[in-house]
Amino acid sequence: MKIAPSILSADCARLIPNTIRKLHALGQMLREQGAGCEVEVDGGINAQTAPSVVAAGAEVLVAGSAVFNKKASVAENIPALRRSCLGLVQSGVKEAAGDT
């Protein structure tokens, strides 16, 4: 979870400042241990926050309100979320977008 648990509205969700540092540290620890697991981030994921958490090591993103909202359709929101991480994928940082 990368937002404060007391925040219930997706519009008010804010990144917990230490999240990116913790993701980097977790990734390093997993690599050192040879663990073959994926890092998942849930909470506050949207087109603005996704690139930062992917670059920090997240491989699975849970993006409920970024996908299901009244601002745009699901068909518009999923590609927008993927596009936000596209530069990272192209530069080889992480494979951030899967097929649906």
Order of alpha helices (4+ residues) and beta strands (2+ residues): alpha-beta-alpha-beta-alpha-alpha
